[in-house]
């Protein structure tokens, strides 16, 4: 790897070099217990004042990244600090730099702009927050949990709706969750069981994404299309969003569930099926290669990620709550499709956030 300093940058050279060393040490570019070049060598190579390099080494030593061994030199610490979620950090920084470039900003402009935001300085997370995820199947739980942890440094408690009352009772009146994420179908039940804790609940919304609509718009006129999903709410929302798109070249035959008796007849009636990854295998088995399958998975949009990030940061700053929960007898049957109650504070509307 190459260390580089920019004398024209508004970021102090000492800070530039210190952060580069930390980045390379965290990423294994400088192995643990590895001897670093001497201060004189670094100063000569980078054309810097040796005093500046010496201050960088002192900063790294203070932060636990290096050790100075008398008579031997400077070595990478055997157990240097590990900043949280390095992969997520790098992906976030790359995205920020790309978006800044699209606005005509250089990386220096971005760095100075961030440093100038003195009024907005949330503290870094002190511990990994827990988020409750309630979905209708183990496959859906795994799918959405993977998306959540791929975007945020959180721990996801995956709970099926039938297991939620027991999961709440196990907490003995102490709220362990920074937020809850669920579909609109299960929203009333989740709110009934955890709402009294003040847990912000983010509802999931499924609708056809733009890539799906683009592919449907390119189909020949008169193409018959069906929608298949593992749960009724997703099937209904996908069907509704395709109808709302008003594509004149397709005829939407209908929607059904992967385990429903109408799946086989629907597959035989259409040329194209829109379905999730979870439903695709079953559809392909019935289609026998004669029906085109378009995968349309719900995915967290950026606003939902930002909303959840803001919630978990606020929860971490305030500390976990220990408000007793007045337990209520859970319904023995599935939650009704009654109109969801008025959203609590911090819950975002379906039209602005959630899953698409």
C-alpha positions, 0 to 999 in steps of 0.5 A, spaced: 500 500 500 502 507 498 501 512 504 500 519 500 499 526 503 496 532 499 499 538 501 494 542 498 488 539 502 485 543 507 485 537 512 492 537 516 497 533 514 498 530 521 491 528 520 491 525 513 497 520 515 494 518 522 488 516 519 491 512 513 495 508 518 489 506 522 486 504 515 491 500 513 492 497 520 485 495 521 485 492 514 491 488 515 495 492 510 500 493 516 500 486 519 500 485 527 507 486 530 510 488 523 515 493 524 514 500 520 519 504 517 523 509 521 521 516 522 527 518 518 525 513 512 517 515 512 519 523 512 524 522 506 519 518 502 513 522 504 517 529 503 515 531 510 518 534 516 521 528 521 517 532 527 510 531 523 512 524 522 514 523 530 507 526 532 503 521 527 507 516 531 505 519 538 498 519 535 498 512 533 501 510 540 496 514 544 490 510 540 493 503 541 495 502 534 503 502 534 508 500 540 515 503 540 520 498 542 526 501 545 532 500 540 528 496 535 523 501 532 516 502 531 511 496 531 504 495 529 500 493 536 499 485 537 492 487 538 490 494 535 483 497 536 478 494 531 473 500 529 466 497 528 463 494 522 469 496 517 466 493 511 460 497 512 464 503 514 468 503 507 461 502 503 458 508 506 464 512 505 465 510 498 458 512 497 458 518 500 464 520 496 461 518 489 454 522 491 459 528 493 462 528 486 455 528 483 454 534 486 461 537 484 464 536 491 471 533 492 473 528 497 476 534 501 470 538 500 466 533 503 471 532 509 471 539 510 463 540 510 463 534 515 468 537 520 464 544 519 457 540 522 458 542 529 451 542 530 450 535 528 454 530 532 451 524 534 455 520 539 458 513 536 454 507 538 457 504 544 454 497 543 450 493 538 443 495 538 438 489 538 432 490 533 426 486 533 424 483 526 417 479 525 415 476 519 411 470 517 416 465 515 423 463 517 425 464 510 422 471 510 426 472 517 432 470 514 432 474 508 430 481 511 435 480 517 440 479 512 438 485 508 438 489 515 445 487 518 448 488 511 446 496 512 447 497 519 451 494 525 445 491 529 443 485 532 436 482 529 432 478 533 428 474 528 421 472 531 415 468 528 408 472 529 406 466 533 412 466 537 412 473 539 408 473 545 412 468 548 418 472 546 415 478 550 414 474 556 421 472 556 424 479 557 420 480 564 418 487 562 425 489 560 425 492 553 431 490 549 429 492 542 431 499 539 426 498 534 421 493 531 420 491 524 414 488 521 409 487 515 403 491 515 399 485 516 402 483 523 403 491 525 397 491 530 399 484 533 406 487 534 404 494 536 399 491 541 405 486 545 411 491 544 407 498 543 407 500 551 414 499 551 415 505 546 418 501 541 418 505 534 415 500 529 417 501 522 412 497 517 414 494 511 411 495 505 412 491 498 410 494 492 414 492 485 420 496 484 422 500 478 426 495 475 420 490 475 416 495 472 421 497 466 422 489 464 414 489 464 414 495 460 418 492 455 414 485 454 410 484 447 403 487 447 398 483 450 403 479 455 399 475 460 402 476 467 401 473 474 404 475 481 406 470 486 408 471 493 409 467 500 404 471 503 398 475 501 400 482 503 406 482 499 402 479 493 396 484 494 401 490 494 405 487 488 399 486 484 396 493 486 403 497 484 403 493 477 396 495 476 397 503 478 403 503 473 398 503 468 402 499 463 398 498 456 402 492 454 400 487 459 394 484 462 394 482 469 391 475 470 391 475 478 395 474 484 396 467 488 400 464 494 406 459 493 402 454 497 395 456 494 391 451 490 390 456 485 398 457 483 398 451 478 392 454 474 395 461 474 402 459 472 399 455 466 395 461 464 400 466 463 407 468 460 410 471 465 410 471 473 413 476 478 415 473 484 420 473 490 426 469 490 423 465 496 417 463 491 421 463 484 423 455 485 416 453 486 414 457 480 419 454 476 418 447 478 410 448 475 412 452 469 417 447 467 421 452 463 415 455 459 414 461 463 418 467 464 420 469 471 421 476 474 424 476 481 421 482 485 424 482 492 422 487 497 428 491 499 430 496 504 430 503 501 435 508 503 430 512 507 428 506 511 435 505 513 436 512 515 430 512 519 432 506 523 439 508 523 437 515 527 432 510 531 438 506 534 443 512 535 437 515 539 436 509 543 443 508 544 444 515 547 438 514 551 440 507 554 436 501 554 429 502 557 426 498 563 419 500 563 414 494 565 410 492 560 402 490 562 402 483 559 395 482 555 393 475 553 395 474 546 389 472 541 389 465 539 388 466 532 391 470 527 391 477 527 385 481 524 386 485 518 383 491 522 385 498 520 392 499 523 392 504 529 395 511 529 402 510 528 406 512 535 412 517 535 418 516 530 414 511 526 414 513 519 409 512 514 408 507 509 409 512 503 415 515 505 419 509 508 419 501 509 420 496 504 419 496 497 
